[in-house]
Amino acid sequence: MSESIQIPRRQWLEAAGCGFGWLAAQALAGRVSAAEQPGVSPAAGISITPRAKRVIFLFMQGGPSQVDTFDYKPALADHDGQAMPFDDSRVLANTGRRGDSHRVMKSPWAFQRYGEGGHWVSELFPHVAQHADRLCMLHSMHTEGVAHGPATLFLHCGATNSIRPSLGAWVHYGLGSENENLPGFISIAPPMGNGGTRNFGSAFLPAIHQGTPIGRIDGRADDLMLRNADVPASRLRQTEQRLGFAQRLNRQRLEQRPGDGELDAMIRSYELAWRMQTEAPELFDLSRESEATFRQYGIGSGPTDHFGRRCLLARRLCEAGVRFIQVNYGDNSANPAWDQHSNLPKHADHAAAVDQPIAALLGDLAQRGMLEDTLVWWGGEFGRTPYAQANGTGRDHNPVGFTSWLAGAGVRPGYHHGATDDFGHRAVVDRVHMHDLHATLLHLLGLDHERLTFRHAGRDYRLTDVYGTVVRDILT
């Protein structure tokens, strides 16, 4: 029977052959950019002075209501309860019928102006409101897809049905990673519905650019931790030997199949797993943060604990050089999170879970001087209607007018761009399509969305397809 030996953690990390391999199995590693891909110009897509080094995307799954959060519309109160004609996106898509009558429903929450820019923010977000002068509001968003599945895929991949690379994969393809010991693209607690792994996948891009999922959307608070264990020394040696032997076989196979991107990605993922062992355990150990930081993010108890941990981890990943970090809020149900068709007051529960952590993240990044080169993006796949669905107590999906906001590197702080109509239903002034937002995000990272392409199946593909215009009015 082998003897169990207690080994110091750092010594164990240096000796282990494939610890934490589960984490890196889908991560794709290191400093691999467009310039290193066969058949791609070294200058492909990289032609603009970058304003941002990295992105943190706060994904609010299900579609937060713009008229109950950041798009104040007094007309809703003035006409509350009145039946008025609206072009319902779902009815229009299914029947082509326009101008059906719907009951206008005012917001249950009061709004107040904040900051020098005078942003209207509802009482759902009192903590975020304190950062109003850091926010650049996009009040004229519109997108493709009436249902969650197509709209979520369009948000992440720029297409509603065809399999395309995700935004994070395109960013990693264009820029690579700042830290060769960590994945360049991480999705924290991703939901498995409405596109699932495609929302952080690489599709036809080389597989090394797909995202690494950490934790589960419905998981426990400690799902984001990496656990070490005491391992017998003999087993460590065996593991190291097996990994080395497997890698030699893999590389021999790759020499026989030099174009096999999936095999190359697997080899790189094992190598990344080795390198991660020296950095990842400490990085994911939130207990190294102070009690004051825990209180700031709302970690420890109450509804903010889960999302607070995700936001704090995002800041730590940001510090460590991860290029694209997605922080997900939602669930795996048929009607995800913010999707209040018949119970609009439920928005208050979701806002209570994310408001303080988001504000803490903004403040923490700013205090550390990181907001200057980090772009924070908040939003969902679409908005919600200003009228009650089926004359009930909730709001239906609304892809033709909603709000997202940006903060940090390269965007005008305290600025509000565009507008919806008087009822907050349809974007009418300085409209921003999701393709336009994608083009702008890439631009801020120093990538030209028209030049960042990949040849597949006989044509050049890009994130924005043949569309998209950089929204220059919001740039500093």
N, C-alpha and C positions, 0 to 999 in steps of 0.2 A: 504494500500500500504506500503510495507516494506521500512524502512529507509535505505538509502545507507550510509555506514560508511566508512570513510577513515582509513585504517589500515596500520601501518608500514609494509614494505615488510617482514622483518625477522619474525615478529609476525604472519603475514599471512602464511608464509611458515611453521612455527611450528604448526599452527592450522589446515591447510588445510588437507583434507583427501585423495584426489586423484588428486591434481593438477599435470599437465604435464604427466598424465597417458598415453596420446597418445605416448609420447616419449619412455616410458619404456614398452609399450605393447609387443614389440618383444624382449626386452632386457632380458637377463636372467642372473640372478643375482648372485652377491656376491661370496663368497669364496666357490665355489663348484668345486671340482677337481676330478680327477679320483679316488683318494683314498676314496671319499665319495660315490661312485656309487656302487649299489648292485652288487656283483659278480665280482668285480674288485679288484685285488691285490693293497694294498696301495702303493706298489713300482712300479706299472705298468708304464713303460716308463720313470720313473724318476730315472736315475742312473748315470748321467753325471754332472760334475761340470759346472754350467751354465756360459757362458760368457756374455749373454744378459738377461735383465729382460723383455724386451718388443720389439715389432717390429712395425715399421711404413712402410707400403707398399705403394709406389707411383705407382699406376696402370695407365699406358699409353694405353688406350683402342684403339684398331684398328691396332696395330703393327707398331711402329716406324722403320724406315729403318736404319739398323746397318751401312750400307756403306755411309750414309749421316749424321751420328751422332758421333759414337765412334769407328768405325772399318774402318780405312783408308786403301784404296786399290788403289795404283797408277796404277795398271793394267787396271782399268776402264777407266782412261784418255788415256792410251796408246792404248787401243782397242776401244775407243768410236766410235759408229756407225757401227762397224763390226758385221756381223752375225756369231754367234758361237754356237756350240751345248751345251745345258744344259739339265739336267734331271729336268723338270718342275714338282714340287710336285703335282699340281692339275691334270695335264695331266697324270702323272704316276698313281695317285690314281684312276682316272676315266677310263683309257684305258690300263694302263700298258706299254705305249709306252715311250721309252727313247730317249734322245739325239736330241730333236727337236731344230731347229735353232731359235735363238733369237738375237735381236740387243742389244749389250752391251751399257749401258748408264752411262756416268760418273756422278759424283755428281756435282750439281750446286754450292756447297759450298766448300770453301777452308778449309783445315785442318792445325792445328798447334800442336806442342808438348808442353805439360805443365807439370810442377812439376819435382821433382827429378826422378820420375819413368818414365817420358817421355810418358805419355798417349797422344795419338792422339785424339783431340777433334775438331769437326767442328765448324765453325763460328756460327752455330745455337745455341750453348750453351756457350757463353762467360762467363756467371756468374758461371755456374757449373764448367767450366774449372779452375777457380781460386781455386777450392777445389780438384784438381786432386790428390794431395798427400793424400787425405782422401779416395779416391775411390779404390775399388777392382773390376776390370773389369773382367767379365766372357764373353770372346769372342767366346766361343765354345758351346753356348746353342743350344739345339735342343729339339723338343717336339712332341706331337701327335695332329693330327687334322689340316686340310688344311683350313677349313672355320672358321669364327669367333666363332660360337656357340660352336663346339666341343673343339677348342683350348682354349677358355676362360674358359670353364668348367674344362678342364684339368689343366690349370694354377691354378685355385682356389681349385679344388677338387681332382685332381689326376686321373680323369676318364673322358672320352669323352661323354659317353651316360648314364651310370647307375647313379642313384641318390646316391651320396656319401656326407659325411660331408665336409665342406670347411676347408681350412687350419686354419683359425682363430678359428673355432669351435673345431678342434683338439687341438689347443694350449690351449684354455680355458678349455677343458676337462682334459688336462694333468696338467695344472698349476693353474687354477682358476684365480681369480682377486686379484690385490693388494689393491683394494679399494672397500669395501662392499657397498659403497654408489653410485657406478657407474657401468655400464655394463663393463664387462671385454673385450668385443670385439665390436668395433664400425666401421661401414663403412660410410665414409663421402661422401655424394652425389653419391650413387651407380647408375649405369645405369640399366635400366629395361630390356634391350635386352640381347641376347646371354647368357642365363642362368638365368638372373634376380636375384630373391631372392635366388636361389640355390647357387649363388656365395658367399653368407654370411649365408647360412643355416646350419642346424645341421643334416639334413637327419635322419638317424636312431640313432644318439647319443641322449641322453636325451635333450629335447627341451630347457633346461636352458642354453645350450651352443651356441645357434644360435646368430648371430650378430644383433646389433641394427643399423638400417639405420638412418642417420641424413641428412636431406636436400635431394635435388633431383639433378641429374646430369645436368638438364636444368633449374634449379631453379634460383631465384633471389639471390643476394648477401646476403640479410638479412634472407634467409631461414634457416640459421644455428643458428639463435638467438632463445632464449626462451622468451616469452612475459608474463609479470605479468599483473594482472588486479585488480582493486578494486572490492571486492565482498562483498555483504551485509553479516553482521555477522550471521543473521539467516540462510542464505544459507550455510555458512561454517559449522555451526553446523549440518544441515541436511545432508550435504555431508559426514561429518565425521561419522555420525550415519549409513548412508547407506553403506559406505565402510566397517565399522566394522561388520554390519549384513551380508553383502555379503561374507566376509572372513570367518565368522563362518559357513555359509552354505557350502562354498567351502571346508573347512577343514573336515566338517562332510562327505561330498561326497567323499573326498580323503580317509578317513578312510574306506569307503565301497569299494573303488577301489584303493588299495595301489600301484598298478603298473601303474597307469595312469600318464605317464610322462607329457602329455600336460596339464592336470589339475594342476599338481604340478608346472609346469612352469608358468601357469597363476597366481597361488597364489603367487609365488615368485616374479613375475613381478609387482604385485600390491604392495608388500612389498618394492621392490626396488624403485618403483615410490615414495613411502612415503619418503624413505631415500634420494632419489635424490633431493627432494625439499630443503634440507638444503645446498646442494653443487652445483648442476647443474646450476642454474640460473647465479650465479656469474662466474662459469667456462666458460659458453658459451657467456658471455658478453665481446666481444673483445674490447669494448670501454675502458676497464680498462688498455689496453696497451698504451704505449706512442706513440706520433706522430713519433718519430724516428723509432720505431719498425714497424709502418705502412709503412713508407717509405722504410724500409729495405725489407719488404715482397712485396712491390708494391701494397699496398692496398690504395684505394681512387679513382683511375681513371686508365684508360687504360686497356689493355688486361690482365694484371696480377691481377686485383682486385679479381675476383672470386677464382682463384686457390690460390692466396695469403692468402685469408681468410681461406681457407680449410687447408693450411699448418700451419698457425698460430694456428688454433684450434687444429690441431694434436699435436703441441708442448704443448699446455695447457693440453690436455688430457693425454699426456705422463707424464707431471709433476704430474698430479692428480692420476696416478697409473693405467690407462687403459692398459691392457696387449697387445692387438693387435689392431692397428689402420690402416685402409685402407683409403687412400686419392685417390679419383678417378678423372681422367681427361678424358672426352669424351662427348658423347651425346647419344640420343636414336634413331638415324637415322639408316637406313639399312646399310650404309657405315660409321661406327663410326670413328670420330676424325682422327687419324693418318692413316686411310685407303685410301691412295692416289693411286688409280688405273689409273687415267688419269690426275692428276694435282699434280705432285710431289712438285712444289713450295709451295703448301699449307702447307707443313711441317714447313715452316718458321713461319706461323701464330701460329701454335700450340706450337712451341718451344718458341716463344715470350711470350706466355701466362704462361708457366711453368718454364722457365729457372731461372728467378730472384727469384721466391718464393722457388724453390727447394734449390738454393744456400743459401738463407736466412735461411731456416730451418736447413741446415747443419751447418752453422756458428752459429746460435742461440743455437743449441744443444751443440756444442763444447764449446761455451763461457760459458754456464751454467754447464759444466762438465757432461752433460747427454749423450754425444755421446759415452762415455766409457761403458755404459750399455744399450744403445739403438741401435738396428740394423735397419738401413735404407736400404730398397730394392726398386730399380727402375727397371721397365720393362713392356713389353707388352706381349700379348699372343703368338706372333711370330714376325719374322722380315719380310724383303721384298727382292725381287729378285734383283740381280745386273743388270739385263737387263730390257728393256722396255716391258711392257705388251702389246702384240699384236702390237708391233712396235710403240706404242703410246708415251705418255708423263708422264706415271706413272709406278709404280712397283707393281707386284702381291704379294700375300702372300708367305712367305717363312718359313716353320717350321723346316727346316733342318740345319739352321745356323743363329744365331743372337746374340745380345749382351744384357746382363743385368748387372747391377752393384750393389754392396753392399757397405755400409759404416758403420763404428762404431764398436760396441762391438764384439771382437773376430775375425775380419777379417783383413788380411794383408793390410795396407794402401799403396796406390801408386803401387799396384801390378796388373799385368794383367795375366790372366790365359787362356790358350788354344788359338786356332786360327782357323779361317776359311781358305778356300783355297785362291788362289791369287786373286780371284774375289769377295770374301766375300759371296759366295753362300752356301757352305756346311761346317759344322764344321768338322775339320780333325785332330786337335791336342788336346789331353786331353779333349775329348768331355764331356760335362755336360748335361745330360738329365734332364728334369723338375723333374723327380722323385729324381734325385741326389740333385738338389737344395732344394727340400722339405726336404729331409733327412738332409741336411746341416743346414737349418734354424732351424729345430727341435733340432739338436745337439747343436747348439749355445745357445738354450734356456734351455739346460740340459735335453732334451728328446731323448730317443733312439727310432728311428723310427721303429725298428723291434719289440720293446716291447710295444710301445704305441698302444694297440689294443682294440677293442670292439667286443664282440660276438653278432652276429646278423644273424638270419635265419640259424643257425646251423654251422656257421664258424666264425673265428676271422678275422676282417677287420682292416686294417691300412691305413693311408694316402697314403703310397707308394706302396700299394698292396703287391706284392712279389718281388719288385724291389728296386732300389735306393742304392747308395753308398755315404757316406759322402765325400765331396771334401776336403780332409785334407790339400792339398797344399795351400789353401787360408786361413787357420787358423793361428792365431798368437800363 
